[in-house]
Amino acid sequence: MSPSLTTTVSARSAVLSLLLGAHPPELEGREIVAAMRLFGISESTTRAAMSRMVTSGDLVREGGRYALSERLVHRQARTDAPATTAWDGTWETAIITTSGRSAGHRAGLRVEMTRLRLAELREGVWMRPANIDRPWPAAVRDVATRFSARPEDDPVELAHTLWNLPEWSRRGHALLAAVDDAGDDGQARFLTMVALVRHLYEDPLLPPALSPADWPAEALTAAYTDFRAWLAEMRIGRG
């Protein structure tokens, strides 16, 4: 596996990836430990990570079972089945209108805008094609003015301005090749899928009219679906 595709995976990232691939997203502690051992992470390291994740609100523990927190369940839904709609050529636009925010608040807002799959055209101006149906959190509604627009610029050029589409595509194809190279090597496959899931979070979910040729999003999503089925076959992905 190419080191440029995956970095050292922390126990936290590995546990999250395992639960994000499980439906429902909850497992016995012993199942998590067994899976992490298979993927090269010791029991002591896994249990320490799970304890910290409960404390930080990433996981909820009930008896011997661990489940994703509500926040991360929403993250799982964004990866599993983003709700897209037919695109009529309009763009969602949000202008940040609240000033005097702290650096921490601004950083948190950027995270929220990115989770909504918007990109920043310039400071305080966020846009994307209006082809996603999802709620906007109060943290964004309270500080932004939202409206629909139909820019005069070429929409394909605008999409390339907002996102580095060639790089996303290049890395996506490299990850698909790494999945093929992993074959039946469970540890290599798991580590590759951790990187693949992270990459899917950055998918701009463009309408077909704006997607570059040979765009790998559909193939990446199919690979993630196969990964979940693989976990289920191993009785890791079942509660």
C-alpha positions in Angstrom: 0.0 0.0 0.0 1.4 3.4 -1.0 2.4 5.5 2.0 1.1 8.5 0.2 -2.4 7.2 0.5 -2.6 6.2 4.1 -0.8 7.4 7.2 -0.5 5.7 10.5 -4.0 5.1 11.7 -4.7 5.9 15.4 -6.7 3.5 17.5 -9.5 6.2 17.7 -9.7 6.4 13.9 -9.7 2.7 13.5 -12.6 2.2 16.1 -14.6 5.0 14.4 -14.1 3.5 11.0 -15.2 0.1 12.3 -18.4 1.5 13.8 -19.1 3.8 10.9 -19.1 0.6 8.8 -21.5 -1.2 11.1 -25.3 -1.1 10.8 -26.6 -0.3 13.4 -23.4 1.5 14.6 -22.9 -0.4 17.8 -20.8 -3.4 18.9 -19.8 -5.3 21.9 -16.5 -4.2 23.4 -15.1 -7.7 22.9 -16.1 -7.5 19.2 -14.2 -4.2 18.8 -11.2 -5.6 20.6 -11.2 -8.7 18.3 -11.5 -6.6 15.2 -8.7 -4.2 16.2 -6.4 -7.1 17.0 -7.0 -8.4 13.5 -6.0 -5.1 12.2 -2.9 -4.9 14.2 -4.0 -2.9 17.3 -3.6 -4.4 20.7 -6.4 -4.9 23.3 -4.9 -2.4 25.8 -4.5 0.3 23.1 -8.1 -0.3 21.9 -9.6 -0.2 25.4 -7.8 2.9 26.3 -9.0 4.6 23.1 -12.6 3.5 23.7 -12.4 4.9 27.2 -11.2 8.3 25.9 -13.8 8.3 23.2 -16.6 7.8 25.8 -15.2 10.7 27.8 -15.0 12.9 24.8 -18.5 12.1 23.6 -17.5 10.2 20.5 -19.0 6.9 21.9 -21.9 6.0 24.2 -21.4 3.0 26.4 -24.3 0.9 27.7 -23.1 -2.2 29.6 -20.6 -3.9 27.4 -21.8 -2.3 24.2 -20.4 0.8 22.5 -22.3 2.9 20.0 -21.6 6.1 18.1 -22.8 9.3 19.6 -25.6 11.1 17.9 -23.2 13.6 16.3 -21.3 10.7 14.7 -24.5 8.9 13.7 -25.2 12.0 11.6 -21.7 11.7 10.2 -22.4 8.1 9.2 -25.5 9.2 7.4 -23.6 11.8 5.4 -21.2 9.1 4.2 -23.8 6.4 3.6 -26.5 8.1 1.6 -26.1 11.9 0.9 -29.5 13.2 -0.2 -29.1 14.7 -3.7 -31.7 16.2 -5.9 -32.0 17.2 -9.5 -30.0 20.3 -10.2 -31.8 23.3 -11.9 -28.7 25.4 -12.3 -29.0 27.4 -9.1 -26.4 27.6 -6.4 -26.8 27.7 -2.6 -25.0 30.8 -1.3 -24.4 31.7 2.3 -22.8 35.0 3.4 -21.5 35.2 6.9 -23.0 38.4 8.4 -22.0 38.2 12.1 -18.7 40.0 13.0 -16.6 39.9 16.1 -16.5 36.2 16.3 -13.6 34.5 18.2 -11.0 32.4 16.3 -12.4 29.2 17.8 -15.9 30.2 16.7 -14.7 30.9 13.2 -12.9 27.6 13.0 -16.0 25.8 14.2 -18.1 27.5 11.6 -15.7 26.5 8.8 -16.1 22.9 9.9 -19.8 23.2 9.8 -19.8 24.8 6.4 -17.5 22.1 5.1 -19.8 19.4 6.5 -22.7 21.0 4.5 -20.4 20.5 1.4 -20.1 24.2 0.7 -16.8 25.7 -0.4 -15.5 29.3 0.3 -15.4 31.5 -2.8 -13.8 34.3 -0.7 -13.8 35.1 2.9 -17.3 34.8 4.3 -18.9 33.8 1.0 -19.8 30.1 0.7 -21.4 28.3 -2.3 -22.3 25.0 -3.9 -24.7 23.7 -6.5 -28.2 23.5 -5.1 -28.5 19.8 -5.4 -28.4 18.6 -1.8 -31.4 18.3 0.5 -30.3 18.5 4.1 -31.0 20.6 7.2 -28.8 23.5 8.1 -27.7 23.6 11.8 -28.7 26.5 14.0 -25.0 27.4 14.4 -25.0 28.3 10.7 -28.5 29.8 10.4 -27.8 32.2 13.2 -24.7 33.8 11.6 -25.4 33.6 7.8 -27.7 35.0 5.2 -28.7 32.3 2.8 -30.2 32.6 -0.7 -30.2 30.9 -4.1 -28.3 32.4 -7.0 -27.6 31.8 -10.7 -24.1 33.1 -11.4 -23.3 34.4 -14.8 -19.9 32.7 -14.8 -19.4 29.3 -16.4 -20.7 26.8 -13.7 -18.0 24.3 -14.6 -15.2 26.9 -14.1 -16.9 28.0 -10.8 -16.9 24.4 -9.5 -13.1 24.2 -10.3 -12.6 27.5 -8.5 -14.3 26.2 -5.4 -12.8 22.7 -5.2 -9.5 21.1 -6.4 -11.4 18.6 -8.5 -8.4 17.1 -10.4 -6.7 16.3 -7.1 -9.8 14.8 -5.5 -10.2 12.6 -8.6 -6.5 11.6 -8.7 -6.5 10.6 -5.0 -9.9 8.8 -5.4 -8.5 6.6 -8.3 -5.4 5.9 -6.3 -7.5 4.7 -3.4 -9.5 2.5 -5.6 -6.2 1.0 -6.9 -5.1 0.5 -3.3 -8.3 -1.4 -2.5 -7.6 -3.7 -5.4 -4.0 -4.2 -4.3 -5.1 -5.0 -0.8 -7.0 -8.1 -2.0 -7.6 -10.5 0.9 -5.1 -8.8 3.2 -7.6 -7.7 5.9 -5.3 -5.2 7.6 -4.3 -3.5 4.4 -7.9 -3.4 3.3 -9.0 -1.9 6.5 -6.3 0.8 6.5 -7.1 1.7 2.9 -10.8 2.0 3.7 -10.1 4.3 6.6 -8.4 6.7 4.1 -11.2 6.1 1.5 -14.0 7.0 4.0 -12.1 10.2 4.9 -11.9 11.0 1.2 -15.7 10.5 0.8 -16.3 13.2 3.5 -14.6 15.6 1.1 -16.7 14.7 -1.9 -18.3 17.9 -3.2 -21.3 15.9 -4.4 -21.5 17.7 -7.7 -24.4 17.2 -10.1 -23.4 15.2 -13.2 -23.3 18.3 -15.4 -20.4 19.6 -13.3 -18.5 16.4 -12.6 -15.3 15.9 -14.5 -14.8 13.0 -16.8 -14.0 9.7 -15.1 -15.1 11.1 -11.7 -14.6 8.3 -9.1 -17.2 9.1 -6.6 -19.6 6.3 -7.5 -16.9 3.7 -7.5 -15.6 4.9 -4.2 -19.1 4.7 -2.7 -19.5 1.2 -4.1 -16.1 0.2 -2.5 -17.3 1.5 0.8 -20.5 -0.6 0.5 -18.5 -3.7 -0.3 -16.3 -2.9 2.8 -19.4 -2.9 5.0 -20.6 -6.2 3.6 -17.2 -7.6 4.3 -17.4 -6.5 7.9 -20.8 -8.1 8.2 -19.5 -11.4 6.8 -16.9 -11.4 9.5 -19.6 -10.9 12.1 -17.9 -7.7 13.1 -20.4 -5.4 11.4 -23.4 -7.0 13.2 -24.7 -5.9 16.6 
